[in-house]
Amino acid sequence: MTINFDTVQGFAYVEITPVKVTFTDDCDSTKLYISIRDNLYSMCQLTWHLCCEDGVYRMSGKSVIEGTDYTTWDGNPFYPFTFMANLLGLTIIE
């Protein structure tokens, strides 16, 4: 897995297997963007976006990593991406 950084959007992202987010989408979302706010103690908040190649967000949301999920993280930079991909049912391209 490669973590990229979009300096325009200000988010880190990974490539995902293309997916239609809604029935009316005219393109497949191919990127999972994530921004992390971590209290460095017990939880972090993830702001995420699914995005097409044109840079337009097709779906956005927030999620929290806490409890056992947070202690499992252990600073692995890939963990927030795999955590959100699993929650959203997405496949990250290795």
SEKEVO-473912 format. One record per atom (N, C-alpha, C): residue number from 1; atom name; residue in one letter; x, y, z. Coordinates in pm, 1 decimal. Atoms other than C-alpha are relative to their C-alpha. Layout:
SEKEVO-473912
ATOM;NUM;CA;A;X;Y;Z
...
//
This chain:
SEKEVO-473912
ATOM;1;N;M;84.4;-117.2;0.0
ATOM;1;CA;M;0.0;0.0;0.0
ATOM;1;C;M;89.1;123.7;0.0
ATOM;2;N;T;-72.8;-125.8;4.7
ATOM;2;CA;T;124.9;346.5;-84.6
ATOM;2;C;T;-90.6;111.4;50.8
ATOM;3;N;I;73.7;-115.7;-48.8
ATOM;3;CA;I;9.1;650.2;111.3
ATOM;3;C;I;52.4;121.9;-75.4
ATOM;4;N;N;-33.5;-120.0;75.6
ATOM;4;CA;N;3.9;963.0;-104.4
ATOM;4;C;N;-50.3;121.6;76.3
ATOM;5;N;F;49.6;-122.6;-62.3
ATOM;5;CA;F;-44.4;1325.2;0.2
ATOM;5;C;F;-39.0;99.1;-108.0
ATOM;6;N;D;52.3;-99.2;93.8
ATOM;6;CA;D;-257.5;1571.0;-193.8
ATOM;6;C;D;17.7;137.3;62.9
ATOM;7;N;T;-29.3;-130.7;-59.2
ATOM;7;CA;T;-115.3;1916.4;-121.6
ATOM;7;C;T;-111.8;101.0;-23.5
ATOM;8;N;V;113.0;-90.4;26.8
ATOM;8;CA;V;-419.7;2088.8;-274.6
ATOM;8;C;V;-112.8;-27.1;99.1
ATOM;9;N;Q;109.0;36.7;-90.5
ATOM;9;CA;Q;-677.9;1897.7;-68.8
ATOM;9;C;Q;44.8;0.3;146.3
ATOM;10;N;G;-52.1;4.8;-135.8
ATOM;10;CA;G;-451.5;1870.2;237.5
ATOM;10;C;G;-30.3;-130.5;71.8
ATOM;11;N;F;31.2;131.2;-56.4
ATOM;11;CA;F;-535.2;1502.1;289.9
ATOM;11;C;F;96.1;-104.2;-53.6
ATOM;12;N;A;-70.4;118.6;47.9
ATOM;12;CA;A;-341.9;1177.0;270.3
ATOM;12;C;A;-103.9;-90.7;-65.5
ATOM;13;N;Y;95.1;90.1;64.4
ATOM;13;CA;Y;-498.1;915.6;42.3
ATOM;13;C;Y;68.0;-127.0;-47.8
ATOM;14;N;V;-42.5;124.3;62.3
ATOM;14;CA;V;-471.2;562.3;-90.3
ATOM;14;C;V;-91.2;-27.4;-118.2
ATOM;15;N;E;79.3;41.9;115.6
ATOM;15;CA;E;-589.5;417.9;-418.5
ATOM;15;C;E;-86.8;-118.5;40.7
ATOM;16;N;I;90.7;110.5;-29.5
ATOM;16;CA;I;-892.6;189.0;-395.6
ATOM;16;C;I;-52.4;-59.5;-130.3
ATOM;17;N;T;65.8;60.2;115.4
ATOM;17;CA;T;-1060.7;-52.8;-633.0
ATOM;17;C;T;-118.2;89.3;-35.4
ATOM;18;N;P;107.9;-91.8;38.4
ATOM;18;CA;P;-1301.9;168.8;-833.0
ATOM;18;C;P;-137.7;-48.4;45.7
ATOM;19;N;V;132.6;32.2;-51.2
ATOM;19;CA;V;-1650.6;182.5;-684.6
ATOM;19;C;V;-95.2;117.6;-25.0
ATOM;20;N;K;104.2;-103.3;10.9
ATOM;20;CA;K;-1973.3;372.0;-759.4
ATOM;20;C;K;-55.1;23.0;140.1
ATOM;21;N;V;47.3;-32.5;-133.4
ATOM;21;CA;V;-2078.5;552.5;-443.9
ATOM;21;C;V;-152.4;9.8;1.3
ATOM;22;N;T;145.4;-8.8;13.1
ATOM;22;CA;T;-2433.0;629.6;-561.2
ATOM;22;C;T;-39.1;-44.8;-140.4
ATOM;23;N;F;48.1;44.2;130.6
ATOM;23;CA;F;-2645.5;508.9;-849.4
ATOM;23;C;F;12.7;107.7;-106.4
ATOM;24;N;T;-4.5;-109.9;96.8
ATOM;24;CA;T;-2625.9;853.3;-1012.1
ATOM;24;C;T;141.3;48.6;-29.9
ATOM;25;N;D;-138.4;-41.3;26.5
ATOM;25;CA;D;-2245.0;883.9;-1007.0
ATOM;25;C;D;34.9;-19.9;-146.8
ATOM;26;N;D;-45.9;11.1;138.5
ATOM;26;CA;D;-2094.7;951.7;-1346.9
ATOM;26;C;D;145.4;-46.6;-7.7
ATOM;27;N;C;-136.3;54.3;-2.6
ATOM;27;CA;C;-1753.5;820.9;-1237.3
ATOM;27;C;C;14.4;-91.2;121.2
ATOM;28;N;D;-30.1;87.6;-113.2
ATOM;28;CA;D;-1606.1;559.8;-1004.8
ATOM;28;C;D;94.3;71.7;95.7
ATOM;29;N;S;-94.0;-51.2;-98.8
ATOM;29;CA;S;-1443.5;668.6;-680.9
ATOM;29;C;S;121.7;-91.9;1.5
ATOM;30;N;T;-124.3;77.3;5.9
ATOM;30;CA;T;-1079.4;560.0;-688.8
ATOM;30;C;T;97.5;36.0;112.1
ATOM;31;N;K;-89.8;-43.2;-107.2
ATOM;31;CA;K;-930.0;733.6;-383.9
ATOM;31;C;K;-76.3;11.5;131.1
ATOM;32;N;L;50.6;-17.8;-135.4
ATOM;32;CA;L;-990.8;719.8;-9.3
ATOM;32;C;L;91.3;100.6;69.2
ATOM;33;N;Y;-74.0;-105.1;-69.0
ATOM;33;CA;Y;-878.8;1044.5;153.2
ATOM;33;C;Y;-30.2;-7.2;148.8
ATOM;34;N;I;19.9;-0.4;-145.4
ATOM;34;CA;I;-826.9;1060.0;530.1
ATOM;34;C;I;83.7;111.0;63.2
ATOM;35;N;S;-68.4;-94.2;-87.5
ATOM;35;CA;S;-737.8;1335.1;775.2
ATOM;35;C;S;-18.6;-50.8;143.2
ATOM;36;N;I;1.5;59.7;-133.6
ATOM;36;CA;I;-652.2;1229.3;1131.9
ATOM;36;C;I;17.6;107.7;107.0
ATOM;37;N;R;-14.8;-82.5;-120.3
ATOM;37;CA;R;-707.1;1416.9;1460.8
ATOM;37;C;R;14.1;-96.8;116.3
ATOM;38;N;D;-31.8;100.0;-102.6
ATOM;38;CA;D;-542.3;1211.4;1734.5
ATOM;38;C;D;29.7;69.9;131.8
ATOM;39;N;N;-31.0;-58.6;-130.3
ATOM;39;CA;N;-543.8;1293.6;2106.6
ATOM;39;C;N;123.9;-63.7;63.0
ATOM;40;N;L;-122.9;68.2;-42.6
ATOM;40;CA;L;-237.0;1063.9;2140.7
ATOM;40;C;L;-15.1;-71.9;133.6
ATOM;41;N;Y;23.2;69.0;-127.0
ATOM;41;CA;Y;-398.8;893.2;2437.3
ATOM;41;C;Y;-99.6;-115.0;-13.5
ATOM;42;N;S;103.9;102.7;-4.4
ATOM;42;CA;S;-722.6;707.8;2376.9
ATOM;42;C;S;-90.2;-5.6;-123.1
ATOM;43;N;M;87.5;0.3;117.7
ATOM;43;CA;M;-891.8;801.2;2048.8
ATOM;43;C;M;49.1;96.7;-105.8
ATOM;44;N;C;-24.4;-96.5;106.2
ATOM;44;CA;C;-865.1;971.2;1714.6
ATOM;44;C;C;-124.1;6.9;-88.1
ATOM;45;N;Q;111.6;-20.3;90.9
ATOM;45;CA;Q;-1119.9;1114.3;1475.2
ATOM;45;C;Q;53.8;0.4;-142.7
ATOM;46;N;L;-36.2;3.8;141.3
ATOM;46;CA;L;-1095.9;1036.1;1104.6
ATOM;46;C;L;-105.8;73.8;-80.1
ATOM;47;N;T;87.6;-60.6;99.0
ATOM;47;CA;T;-1246.3;1263.5;842.9
ATOM;47;C;T;38.3;-64.1;-132.0
ATOM;48;N;W;-31.5;75.0;121.6
ATOM;48;CA;W;-1275.2;1067.4;518.1
ATOM;48;C;W;-85.1;48.1;-117.0
ATOM;49;N;H;68.9;-34.8;124.5
ATOM;49;CA;H;-1373.3;1129.3;157.8
ATOM;49;C;H;28.5;-108.1;-103.6
ATOM;50;N;L;-19.4;82.9;118.8
ATOM;50;CA;L;-1425.9;902.9;-141.4
ATOM;50;C;L;-1.8;94.9;-117.6
ATOM;51;N;C;-21.8;-98.5;104.5
ATOM;51;CA;C;-1309.0;1081.4;-452.2
ATOM;51;C;C;26.8;-67.3;-134.4
ATOM;52;N;C;-28.6;44.8;136.7
ATOM;52;CA;C;-1305.4;1031.0;-829.8
ATOM;52;C;C;130.3;63.5;-48.0
ATOM;53;N;E;-122.7;-55.8;58.8
ATOM;53;CA;E;-1008.8;1109.5;-1053.8
ATOM;53;C;E;-10.5;151.1;-22.1
ATOM;54;N;D;17.9;-143.7;24.1
ATOM;54;CA;D;-1159.6;1455.5;-1116.3
ATOM;54;C;D;17.9;83.6;126.3
ATOM;55;N;G;-23.6;-71.2;-124.4
ATOM;55;CA;G;-1097.1;1545.0;-750.0
ATOM;55;C;G;-126.2;37.7;75.9
ATOM;56;N;V;126.1;-33.1;-64.7
ATOM;56;CA;V;-1464.9;1579.1;-661.5
ATOM;56;C;V;-34.6;-106.5;104.3
ATOM;57;N;Y;41.3;93.2;-105.0
ATOM;57;CA;Y;-1572.0;1424.4;-331.0
ATOM;57;C;Y;-137.8;-54.8;-32.7
ATOM;58;N;R;128.0;64.8;27.6
ATOM;58;CA;R;-1854.2;1173.3;-389.9
ATOM;58;C;R;-72.2;-38.9;127.7
ATOM;59;N;M;59.0;32.0;-130.0
ATOM;59;CA;M;-1909.0;1079.4;-25.4
ATOM;59;C;M;102.0;37.6;106.1
ATOM;60;N;S;-87.7;-41.6;-109.3
ATOM;60;CA;S;-1767.8;1209.1;302.6
ATOM;60;C;S;-61.5;-41.0;132.7
ATOM;61;N;G;51.0;31.2;-132.3
ATOM;61;CA;G;-1795.5;1130.2;669.8
ATOM;61;C;G;108.6;8.5;105.0
ATOM;62;N;K;-93.3;3.0;-112.9
ATOM;62;CA;K;-1632.1;1101.6;1008.4
ATOM;62;C;K;-15.4;-133.4;71.1
ATOM;63;N;S;0.6;122.4;-78.4
ATOM;63;CA;S;-1539.7;799.9;1215.6
ATOM;63;C;S;99.0;17.1;113.5
ATOM;64;N;V;-87.4;-8.0;-116.5
ATOM;64;CA;V;-1363.0;737.9;1544.5
ATOM;64;C;V;68.4;-134.5;19.9
ATOM;65;N;I;-73.6;118.8;-43.8
ATOM;65;CA;I;-1092.3;490.0;1637.5
ATOM;65;C;I;22.0;17.3;149.7
ATOM;66;N;E;-13.8;-7.5;-145.3
ATOM;66;CA;E;-1107.4;417.6;2011.1
ATOM;66;C;E;0.2;-140.5;58.5
ATOM;67;N;G;2.2;128.6;-68.5
ATOM;67;CA;G;-1085.0;139.7;2266.7
ATOM;67;C;G;107.3;-94.2;-53.7
ATOM;68;N;T;-93.5;102.2;47.9
ATOM;68;CA;T;-922.8;-182.4;2148.2
ATOM;68;C;T;52.6;33.3;-138.3
ATOM;69;N;D;-46.2;-38.9;133.8
ATOM;69;CA;D;-909.1;-51.6;1790.8
ATOM;69;C;D;113.4;101.4;10.0
ATOM;70;N;Y;-103.7;-101.8;-15.5
ATOM;70;CA;Y;-700.8;244.6;1911.3
ATOM;70;C;Y;130.3;-61.5;50.9
ATOM;71;N;T;-122.2;59.8;-54.9
ATOM;71;CA;T;-456.9;36.4;2116.7
ATOM;71;C;T;63.7;-97.0;-99.8
ATOM;72;N;T;-52.7;87.9;104.7
ATOM;72;CA;T;-419.4;-206.7;1823.9
ATOM;72;C;T;80.0;79.5;-103.2
ATOM;73;N;W;-62.0;-86.1;100.8
ATOM;73;CA;W;-311.5;83.7;1600.4
ATOM;73;C;W;151.5;2.2;16.3
ATOM;74;N;D;-142.4;1.3;-31.8
ATOM;74;CA;D;31.7;119.3;1766.8
ATOM;74;C;D;84.9;83.1;-96.9
ATOM;75;N;G;-76.4;-91.6;84.1
ATOM;75;CA;G;137.5;402.4;1532.1
ATOM;75;C;G;21.4;-42.1;-143.5
ATOM;76;N;N;-14.3;46.1;138.2
ATOM;76;CA;N;116.4;201.3;1209.0
ATOM;76;C;N;-68.1;100.8;-94.0
ATOM;77;N;P;59.2;-102.9;86.0
ATOM;77;CA;P;62.6;466.8;934.8
ATOM;77;C;P;-108.4;-53.5;-94.7
ATOM;78;N;F;99.5;58.4;90.0
ATOM;78;CA;F;-147.8;224.3;726.0
ATOM;78;C;F;-131.9;-31.4;71.0
ATOM;79;N;Y;115.6;45.7;-76.3
ATOM;79;CA;Y;-390.6;135.5;1005.4
ATOM;79;C;Y;-126.5;83.5;-22.8
ATOM;80;N;P;123.7;-76.6;21.7
ATOM;80;CA;P;-636.4;429.9;965.7
ATOM;80;C;P;-63.8;-28.2;-136.8
ATOM;81;N;F;53.4;27.8;133.6
ATOM;81;CA;F;-671.8;349.0;594.8
ATOM;81;C;F;-65.3;-137.4;-6.2
ATOM;82;N;T;59.9;133.9;0.1
ATOM;82;CA;T;-732.0;-23.0;646.7
ATOM;82;C;T;-123.4;-3.1;90.1
ATOM;83;N;F;115.0;-9.6;-89.6
ATOM;83;CA;F;-968.4;58.4;935.8
ATOM;83;C;F;-121.2;55.1;-75.0
ATOM;84;N;M;112.2;-60.6;73.2
ATOM;84;CA;M;-1184.4;287.1;716.8
ATOM;84;C;M;-41.2;-84.7;-119.0
ATOM;85;N;A;34.0;85.5;114.1
ATOM;85;CA;A;-1164.7;59.7;412.9
ATOM;85;C;A;-86.0;-116.9;45.8
ATOM;86;N;N;80.0;109.7;-53.1
ATOM;86;CA;N;-1297.2;-227.3;625.8
ATOM;86;C;N;-139.4;46.3;38.3
ATOM;87;N;L;132.1;-52.0;-37.8
ATOM;87;CA;L;-1579.7;-13.0;766.4
ATOM;87;C;L;-87.5;29.7;-121.5
ATOM;88;N;L;74.9;-40.8;119.5
ATOM;88;CA;L;-1679.0;107.1;418.7
ATOM;88;C;L;-13.1;-111.4;-103.6
ATOM;89;N;G;6.9;110.5;95.2
ATOM;89;CA;G;-1633.6;-227.8;245.2
ATOM;89;C;G;79.8;24.7;-127.3
ATOM;90;N;L;-83.9;-34.0;114.7
ATOM;90;CA;L;-1357.7;-97.6;16.7
ATOM;90;C;L;123.4;-90.2;-4.3
ATOM;91;N;T;-125.0;74.4;17.4
ATOM;91;CA;T;-1049.4;-272.0;-122.8
ATOM;91;C;T;110.0;98.5;-38.4
ATOM;92;N;I;-114.5;-87.0;29.3
ATOM;92;CA;I;-718.9;-83.7;-111.0
ATOM;92;C;I;89.1;-70.8;-100.7
ATOM;93;N;I;-92.4;54.6;99.2
ATOM;93;CA;I;-491.9;-134.4;-410.8
ATOM;93;C;I;139.1;1.2;59.9
ATOM;94;N;E;-134.1;13.7;-59.2
ATOM;94;CA;E;-156.6;-263.1;-290.0
ATOM;94;C;E;105.7;56.2;-93.1
//
